[in-house]
Amino acid sequence: MTLWFIRGLRRGVVTTRYPARPDGSARFLPAPPAFRPEALTRQTADRLAGICPSGALRRDGAVLVYDVGACTACGRCAAEAPAAVTASGEFELATTDRSVLIKKIPIRGEAP
């Protein structure tokens, strides 16, 4: 292994070009969800909060509170309500302010 390491250093082998160029394989990784407020109802928001294993979702009145920092991108919410939830495609979520990771999504959908 040491020989491979030294050979790689001599040849200038790099495993990634990030952040100069995004890694192409990142599109295959699970991404945190994005929500469509017009498709969210209170019942849907309650169901999503109930199935979230990390507790990243909760409903507060007419708002779905989403904690991006607690989300594990498991995909259960997207499987439960595909009309209201989609993959965001966002991977760069680092911040120095924890409050930036708390999203408040208005619930605008009509109950059937």
Backbone as ProteinMPNN parsed JSONL, in Angstrom:
{"seq_chain_A": "MTLWFIRGLRRGVVTTRYPARPDGSARFLPAPPAFRPEALTRQTADRLAGICPSGALRRDGAVLVYDVGACTACGRCAAEAPAAVTASGEFELATTDRSVLIKKIPIRGEAP", "coords_chain_A": {"N_chain_A": [[0.822, -1.185, 0.0], [1.934, 1.228, 0.734], [3.703, 1.612, -1.36], [1.905, 2.091, -3.499], [0.84, 4.494, -2.654], [3.085, 6.237, -2.732], [3.682, 6.065, -5.463], [1.363, 7.192, -6.51], [1.614, 9.824, -5.538], [3.863, 10.666, -6.968], [2.893, 10.593, -9.589], [0.862, 12.369, -9.476], [-1.787, 11.681, -8.868], [-5.141, 12.154, -8.181], [-8.047, 11.707, -6.203], [-10.372, 13.098, -6.246], [-11.756, 16.131, -7.54], [-12.965, 18.045, -6.132], [-13.252, 21.11, -4.344], [-13.146, 22.387, -6.785], [-14.311, 21.264, -9.073], [-17.461, 19.791, -9.134], [-18.095, 16.495, -7.897], [-18.94, 13.955, -10.086], [-20.236, 11.602, -9.34], [-21.845, 12.288, -7.242], [-24.487, 12.761, -7.867], [-25.761, 10.362, -7.65], [-26.069, 9.835, -5.018], [-28.103, 9.733, -2.01], [-30.258, 12.488, -1.474], [-31.231, 15.227, 0.632], [-34.739, 15.93, 1.246], [-36.969, 17.991, -0.752], [-39.734, 20.128, -0.47], [-43.074, 20.534, -1.704], [-45.066, 23.098, -1.226], [-47.714, 23.606, -2.159], [-48.757, 21.088, -2.504], [-48.813, 20.026, -0.028], [-50.748, 18.998, 2.692], [-52.369, 19.352, 5.899], [-52.846, 16.818, 6.942], [-51.099, 15.246, 5.415], [-48.648, 16.372, 6.211], [-48.668, 15.637, 8.922], [-48.556, 12.835, 8.641], [-46.036, 12.583, 7.411], [-44.355, 13.6, 9.421], [-44.792, 11.65, 11.307], [-43.611, 9.331, 10.238], [-40.933, 9.915, 9.995], [-37.794, 8.854, 10.838], [-35.718, 10.181, 12.12], [-36.73, 12.368, 13.344], [-36.765, 14.793, 12.054], [-38.831, 16.173, 10.948], [-41.737, 18.053, 11.728], [-45.029, 19.206, 12.493], [-46.224, 22.46, 12.845], [-48.847, 24.072, 13.464], [-49.934, 25.657, 10.604], [-47.63, 25.106, 9.263], [-44.9, 23.194, 8.093], [-42.214, 22.097, 9.802], [-38.909, 21.659, 9.093], [-35.952, 20.123, 9.823], [-33.0, 20.287, 8.528], [-30.477, 19.574, 9.382], [-30.912, 17.392, 11.039], [-31.955, 15.521, 9.362], [-31.632, 12.4, 7.705], [-31.731, 11.738, 5.09], [-33.206, 9.489, 4.286], [-35.351, 8.877, 2.647], [-37.938, 8.074, 3.213], [-40.033, 9.906, 3.505], [-40.397, 10.843, 0.898], [-41.227, 8.498, -0.316], [-43.63, 8.096, 0.99], [-45.218, 10.343, 0.359], [-45.125, 11.136, -2.612], [-46.096, 13.159, -4.287], [-45.818, 15.468, -2.868], [-43.222, 15.598, -2.005], [-39.846, 15.694, -3.054], [-36.531, 14.853, -4.214], [-33.947, 17.043, -3.245], [-31.439, 17.469, -4.315], [-29.4, 18.857, -3.216], [-26.23, 19.042, -1.709], [-24.254, 20.407, -0.425], [-24.356, 21.514, 2.537], [-23.219, 22.727, 4.695], [-22.815, 24.974, 7.43], [-22.244, 27.761, 9.618], [-24.107, 28.575, 11.329], [-26.578, 27.198, 13.124], [-29.334, 27.668, 12.996], [-29.905, 28.191, 10.346], [-30.344, 25.785, 9.191], [-32.899, 25.044, 9.801], [-35.901, 24.787, 8.305], [-38.945, 26.308, 7.326], [-41.808, 25.282, 5.994], [-44.6, 26.392, 4.334], [-47.936, 25.154, 4.617], [-49.99, 24.657, 2.067], [-51.773, 23.155, 0.671], [-55.003, 21.732, -0.085], [-57.241, 19.869, 1.893], [-58.521, 16.664, 0.989]], "CA_chain_A": [[0.0, 0.0, 0.0], [2.829, 2.379, 0.766], [4.227, 1.781, -2.708], [0.857, 2.734, -4.288], [0.746, 5.876, -2.186], [4.233, 6.981, -3.271], [3.502, 6.123, -6.908], [0.302, 8.173, -6.74], [2.17, 11.154, -5.31], [4.747, 10.986, -8.085], [2.117, 10.777, -10.813], [-0.125, 13.418, -9.268], [-3.118, 11.09, -8.892], [-6.094, 12.696, -7.217], [-9.282, 10.938, -6.229], [-11.494, 13.996, -6.492], [-11.378, 17.496, -7.899], [-13.812, 18.931, -5.327], [-14.423, 21.86, -4.758], [-12.979, 23.036, -8.083], [-15.343, 20.665, -9.921], [-18.278, 18.844, -8.365], [-17.898, 15.087, -8.2], [-20.051, 13.464, -10.894], [-20.963, 10.512, -8.69], [-22.712, 12.829, -6.191], [-25.894, 12.716, -8.283], [-26.314, 9.054, -7.309], [-26.219, 9.753, -3.569], [-29.392, 10.237, -1.532], [-30.25, 13.914, -1.147], [-32.336, 15.632, 1.504], [-35.947, 16.229, 0.473], [-37.513, 19.328, -1.003], [-41.18, 20.01, -0.298], [-43.945, 21.362, -2.539], [-46.098, 23.605, -0.316], [-49.071, 23.508, -2.718], [-49.204, 19.699, -2.414], [-48.822, 19.629, 1.39], [-51.926, 19.24, 3.523], [-52.066, 19.097, 7.311], [-52.809, 15.367, 7.127], [-49.85, 14.773, 4.825], [-47.57, 16.823, 7.088], [-48.697, 14.783, 10.115], [-48.047, 11.513, 8.249], [-44.591, 12.694, 7.183], [-43.713, 13.745, 10.733], [-44.907, 10.379, 12.009], [-42.737, 8.287, 9.692], [-39.537, 10.365, 9.958], [-37.08, 8.168, 11.911], [-34.759, 11.053, 12.806], [-37.438, 13.483, 13.973], [-36.427, 16.024, 11.339], [-40.064, 16.819, 10.501], [-42.847, 18.219, 12.672], [-45.98, 20.209, 12.039], [-46.514, 23.518, 13.803], [-49.953, 24.828, 12.87], [-50.007, 25.567, 9.144], [-46.244, 25.095, 8.791], [-44.108, 21.992, 8.3], [-40.872, 22.49, 10.226], [-37.97, 20.668, 8.584], [-34.596, 20.311, 10.339], [-32.083, 19.683, 7.56], [-29.351, 19.01, 10.12], [-31.299, 16.114, 11.633], [-32.403, 14.628, 8.294], [-30.655, 11.409, 7.253], [-32.013, 11.503, 3.668], [-33.594, 8.074, 4.161], [-36.29, 8.767, 1.543], [-39.267, 7.608, 3.628], [-41.027, 10.948, 3.246], [-40.647, 10.852, -0.547], [-41.993, 7.298, -0.624], [-44.965, 8.256, 1.578], [-45.976, 11.397, -0.329], [-44.33, 11.546, -3.779], [-46.611, 14.391, -4.895], [-45.438, 16.611, -2.04], [-41.802, 15.547, -1.638], [-38.916, 15.284, -4.096], [-35.137, 15.018, -3.799], [-33.497, 18.42, -3.466], [-30.191, 17.498, -5.065], [-28.427, 19.684, -2.487], [-25.296, 18.283, -0.898], [-23.415, 21.321, 0.331], [-25.251, 22.035, 3.548], [-22.45, 23.194, 5.841], [-23.066, 26.341, 7.862], [-21.761, 28.05, 10.971], [-25.276, 28.99, 12.095], [-27.503, 26.063, 13.16], [-30.695, 28.085, 12.659], [-30.049, 28.186, 8.892], [-30.755, 24.441, 8.805], [-34.307, 24.861, 10.136], [-36.736, 25.33, 7.229], [-40.38, 26.347, 7.614], [-42.515, 25.147, 4.733], [-46.031, 26.638, 4.528], [-48.85, 24.125, 4.137], [-50.953, 25.374, 1.23], [-52.667, 22.223, -0.002], [-56.369, 21.546, 0.427], [-57.572, 18.508, 2.314], [-59.502, 16.09, 0.072]], "C_chain_A": [[0.87, 1.254, 0.0], [3.389, 2.676, -0.62], [3.194, 2.477, -3.604], [0.737, 4.204, -3.933], [1.859, 6.728, -2.794], [4.107, 7.126, -4.788], [2.429, 7.161, -7.265], [0.791, 9.588, -6.545], [3.052, 11.588, -6.47], [3.967, 11.313, -9.356], [1.071, 11.878, -10.672], [-1.562, 12.909, -9.307], [-3.967, 11.721, -7.79], [-7.388, 11.89, -7.314], [-10.495, 11.819, -6.492], [-10.973, 15.383, -6.833], [-12.219, 18.515, -7.121], [-12.942, 19.856, -4.493], [-14.281, 22.55, -6.113], [-14.026, 22.552, -9.085], [-16.159, 19.715, -9.07], [-18.021, 17.408, -8.816], [-19.128, 14.568, -8.937], [-20.859, 12.373, -10.225], [-21.913, 11.015, -7.609], [-24.186, 12.754, -6.579], [-26.549, 11.38, -7.955], [-26.521, 8.88, -5.803], [-27.595, 10.241, -3.14], [-29.265, 11.7, -1.115], [-31.388, 14.211, -0.185], [-33.55, 16.021, 0.666], [-36.182, 17.711, 0.268], [-39.027, 19.154, -0.998], [-41.921, 20.965, -1.216], [-45.101, 21.845, -1.662], [-47.518, 23.447, -0.845], [-49.619, 22.087, -2.661], [-49.266, 19.201, -0.967], [-50.161, 19.971, 2.041], [-51.526, 18.978, 4.972], [-51.965, 17.594, 7.575], [-51.509, 14.778, 6.576], [-48.668, 15.152, 5.708], [-47.514, 15.979, 8.36], [-48.173, 13.386, 9.814], [-46.536, 11.535, 8.068], [-43.833, 12.808, 8.5], [-43.733, 12.425, 11.491], [-43.958, 9.306, 11.507], [-41.257, 8.669, 9.693], [-38.761, 9.737, 11.132], [-36.128, 9.074, 12.707], [-35.428, 12.225, 13.511], [-37.143, 14.82, 13.319], [-37.659, 16.798, 10.887], [-41.058, 16.918, 11.656], [-43.758, 19.305, 12.125], [-46.24, 21.175, 13.171], [-47.587, 24.409, 13.184], [-50.02, 24.592, 11.376], [-48.616, 25.592, 8.514], [-45.623, 23.729, 9.074], [-42.694, 22.449, 8.621], [-39.926, 21.343, 9.874], [-36.564, 21.022, 9.058], [-33.627, 19.565, 9.423], [-30.908, 19.015, 8.263], [-29.654, 17.667, 10.749], [-31.683, 15.08, 10.582], [-31.28, 13.677, 7.875], [-30.823, 11.061, 5.78], [-32.376, 10.048, 3.405], [-34.582, 7.85, 3.022], [-37.68, 8.293, 1.925], [-40.347, 8.64, 3.343], [-41.379, 10.995, 1.764], [-41.453, 9.633, -0.966], [-43.43, 7.423, -0.127], [-45.813, 9.261, 0.81], [-45.192, 11.919, -1.533], [-44.829, 12.824, -4.457], [-46.133, 15.626, -4.144], [-43.94, 16.688, -1.751], [-40.982, 15.052, -2.822], [-37.492, 15.44, -3.553], [-34.667, 16.426, -4.148], [-32.261, 18.496, -4.353], [-29.116, 18.332, -4.396], [-27.536, 18.801, -1.619], [-24.436, 19.179, -0.022], [-24.278, 22.063, 1.338], [-24.518, 22.587, 4.766], [-22.753, 24.661, 6.144], [-22.483, 26.534, 9.253], [-22.908, 28.45, 11.889], [-26.338, 27.883, 12.02], [-28.919, 26.454, 12.715], [-30.949, 28.114, 11.149], [-30.572, 26.827, 8.409], [-32.211, 24.133, 9.145], [-35.147, 25.564, 9.069], [-38.195, 25.273, 7.655], [-41.127, 26.384, 6.284], [-44.002, 25.388, 4.976], [-46.865, 25.503, 3.927], [-49.97, 24.827, 3.386], [-51.969, 24.463, 0.556], [-54.015, 22.123, 0.689], [-56.577, 20.095, 0.799], [-58.638, 17.947, 1.373], [-60.868, 15.934, 0.714]], "O_chain_A": [[0.551, 2.233, -0.676], [3.532, 3.835, -1.009], [3.554, 3.357, -4.386], [0.554, 5.053, -4.805], [1.602, 7.816, -3.31], [4.393, 8.19, -5.335], [2.589, 7.916, -8.224], [0.421, 10.475, -7.314], [2.997, 12.738, -6.906], [4.345, 12.211, -10.108], [0.458, 12.275, -11.663], [-2.461, 13.633, -9.736], [-3.559, 11.803, -6.632], [-7.768, 11.447, -8.397], [-11.538, 11.324, -6.919], [-9.863, 15.75, -6.447], [-12.184, 19.709, -7.42], [-11.936, 19.387, -3.961], [-15.208, 23.232, -6.55], [-14.564, 23.347, -9.856], [-15.586, 18.901, -8.346], [-17.761, 17.157, -9.992], [-20.248, 14.729, -8.453], [-22.048, 12.225, -10.508], [-22.719, 10.235, -7.102], [-25.048, 12.69, -5.702], [-27.775, 11.277, -7.979], [-27.089, 7.879, -5.367], [-28.197, 11.07, -3.823], [-28.285, 12.095, -0.483], [-32.403, 13.514, -0.19], [-33.406, 16.4, -0.496], [-35.672, 18.558, 1.002], [-39.54, 18.14, -1.471], [-41.455, 22.074, -1.477], [-46.021, 21.077, -1.384], [-48.436, 23.182, -0.069], [-50.831, 21.896, -2.761], [-49.717, 18.085, -0.711], [-50.639, 21.101, 1.946], [-50.451, 18.436, 5.232], [-51.107, 17.149, 8.337], [-50.897, 13.913, 7.204], [-47.776, 14.332, 5.93], [-46.427, 15.641, 8.828], [-47.439, 12.808, 10.615], [-45.836, 10.625, 8.512], [-42.788, 12.182, 8.674], [-42.8, 12.116, 12.232], [-43.54, 8.448, 12.284], [-40.408, 7.822, 9.417], [-39.037, 10.051, 12.29], [-35.779, 8.758, 13.845], [-34.761, 12.994, 14.203], [-37.257, 15.866, 13.958], [-37.548, 17.956, 10.485], [-41.202, 15.99, 12.453], [-43.326, 20.199, 11.397], [-46.451, 20.771, 14.314], [-47.284, 25.369, 12.477], [-50.149, 23.452, 10.929], [-48.444, 26.039, 7.38], [-45.796, 23.173, 10.159], [-42.049, 23.111, 7.807], [-40.122, 20.206, 10.303], [-36.045, 22.091, 8.736], [-33.463, 18.35, 9.54], [-30.398, 18.0, 7.79], [-28.74, 16.874, 10.973], [-31.733, 13.886, 10.88], [-30.131, 14.089, 7.71], [-30.13, 10.179, 5.272], [-31.918, 9.447, 2.433], [-34.65, 6.747, 2.479], [-38.529, 8.123, 1.05], [-41.464, 8.278, 2.975], [-42.546, 11.168, 1.414], [-42.277, 9.721, -1.876], [-44.35, 6.907, -0.761], [-47.011, 9.044, 0.63], [-44.65, 13.023, -1.484], [-44.056, 13.501, -5.135], [-46.052, 16.711, -4.72], [-43.444, 17.722, -1.303], [-41.373, 14.109, -3.509], [-37.288, 16.098, -2.533], [-34.964, 16.935, -5.229], [-32.063, 19.482, -5.063], [-28.029, 18.499, -4.95], [-28.017, 17.931, -0.892], [-23.943, 18.742, 1.018], [-24.857, 23.105, 1.033], [-25.153, 22.884, 5.778], [-22.923, 25.477, 5.238], [-22.257, 25.565, 9.977], [-22.708, 28.642, 13.088], [-26.927, 27.661, 10.963], [-29.622, 25.64, 12.116], [-32.102, 28.066, 10.722], [-31.172, 26.736, 7.338], [-32.705, 23.058, 8.804], [-35.107, 26.788, 8.947], [-38.63, 24.301, 8.274], [-41.085, 27.373, 5.552], [-44.615, 24.655, 5.753], [-46.538, 24.966, 2.869], [-50.799, 25.51, 3.988], [-52.92, 24.942, -0.061], [-54.147, 22.393, 1.883], [-56.132, 19.195, 0.088], [-59.563, 18.665, 0.994], [-61.803, 15.463, 0.067]]}, "name": "protein", "num_of_chains": 1, "seq": "MTLWFIRGLRRGVVTTRYPARPDGSARFLPAPPAFRPEALTRQTADRLAGICPSGALRRDGAVLVYDVGACTACGRCAAEAPAAVTASGEFELATTDRSVLIKKIPIRGEAP"}
